[in-house]
Each structure stands twice: as structure tokens, then as C-alpha cells.
Amino acid sequence: MQVINVIAERSFAMTEKDYKLYGTKILNLKTQEIGLLICLCENKFTDKTVDFATCVDKTGKRYNIELDNIRGFEDDFEK
């Protein structure tokens, strides 16, 4: 019975994905690692809506992260 309640609390619906920023270099503020942004989306949880990004790390692993936990990254070497 407890498991069913936990699953119900964490249910969400991902809205339409936005690929306008595809390939943008990002800095993951949680791990301090560089990655690439794939798309942006909103997750509508039962109690609130949170902006998320789907990213890829340097090993090619895809992950979702809250938009507040990443920022754009610019190489100093490219200038």
C-alpha cells in the first residue's frame, strides 16, 4: 500500500520538448561537469510545474536535470 502512494506522489507529465538550444554547452552546477543540452521541457507534477533540461555528459550518458541546476558554458579558448 505504501508503494502505491509513493508512486502517485511522484507522477508527472512531460510537456512538449523544445529543441531550439540543441547542442549548447552547459555546466552542470551539481557535478561541475561540462555537457551538452539536448532539449528543454516542463514537468507537471501533481503539485507544481518544474522546468527541466535533457542533457548528455562527457561519457554520453543522457540525464534530466532541473533548469536551475545548469547554466550556459563558454570556452575561454574560443575567443
C-alpha positions as CSV (number, residue, x, y, z in Angstrom):
1,M,0.0,0.0,0.0
2,Q,2.8,2.4,0.8
3,V,4.5,1.8,-2.6
4,I,1.3,2.9,-4.5
5,N,1.2,6.2,-2.5
6,V,4.9,7.0,-3.3
7,I,4.3,6.4,-7.0
8,A,1.2,8.6,-7.1
9,E,3.1,11.4,-5.4
10,R,5.9,11.3,-8.0
11,S,3.8,11.1,-11.1
12,F,4.3,13.7,-13.7
13,A,3.5,14.6,-17.3
14,M,6.3,15.9,-19.6
15,T,5.1,18.6,-21.9
16,E,6.3,19.3,-25.5
17,K,10.0,19.3,-25.9
18,D,11.8,22.4,-27.2
19,Y,15.0,21.7,-29.3
20,K,15.9,25.4,-30.1
21,L,19.0,25.2,-27.9
22,Y,20.1,21.8,-29.1
23,G,23.9,21.3,-28.8
24,T,24.5,24.2,-26.4
25,K,27.4,23.6,-24.0
26,I,26.3,23.7,-20.4
27,L,27.9,23.4,-16.9
28,N,26.1,21.1,-14.5
29,L,26.2,23.0,-11.2
30,K,25.7,19.8,-9.2
31,T,28.6,17.9,-10.6
32,Q,30.7,20.8,-12.0
33,E,31.0,18.9,-15.3
34,I,30.5,20.1,-18.9
35,G,27.8,18.6,-21.0
36,L,25.5,19.3,-24.0
37,L,21.9,20.4,-23.8
38,I,19.5,18.3,-25.9
39,C,16.1,19.8,-25.2
40,L,14.0,21.8,-22.7
41,C,10.7,20.7,-21.3
42,E,8.2,21.3,-18.4
43,N,7.3,18.5,-16.0
44,K,3.9,19.0,-14.4
45,F,3.9,17.2,-11.1
46,T,0.8,16.8,-9.0
47,D,1.6,20.0,-7.0
48,K,3.7,22.2,-9.3
49,T,5.4,22.7,-12.7
50,V,9.2,22.4,-12.9
51,D,11.4,23.4,-16.0
52,F,13.8,20.6,-16.9
53,A,16.6,20.1,-19.4
54,T,17.7,16.8,-21.0
55,C,21.4,16.8,-21.3
56,V,24.3,14.5,-22.2
57,D,27.5,14.3,-20.1
58,K,31.0,13.7,-21.5
59,T,30.6,9.9,-21.4
60,G,27.4,10.1,-23.5
61,K,25.0,9.4,-20.6
62,R,21.7,11.1,-21.0
63,Y,20.1,12.7,-17.9
64,N,17.3,15.1,-16.9
65,I,18.1,17.9,-14.6
66,E,16.2,20.9,-13.3
67,L,16.9,24.1,-15.3
68,D,18.0,25.9,-12.1
69,N,21.0,23.4,-11.8
70,I,22.7,24.2,-15.1
71,R,24.0,27.3,-16.9
72,G,25.5,28.0,-20.3
73,F,29.2,27.4,-20.6
74,E,31.6,29.3,-22.8
75,D,35.2,28.2,-23.5
76,D,37.8,30.9,-22.9
77,F,39.9,29.2,-25.6
78,E,37.4,30.0,-28.4
79,K,37.9,33.8,-28.0
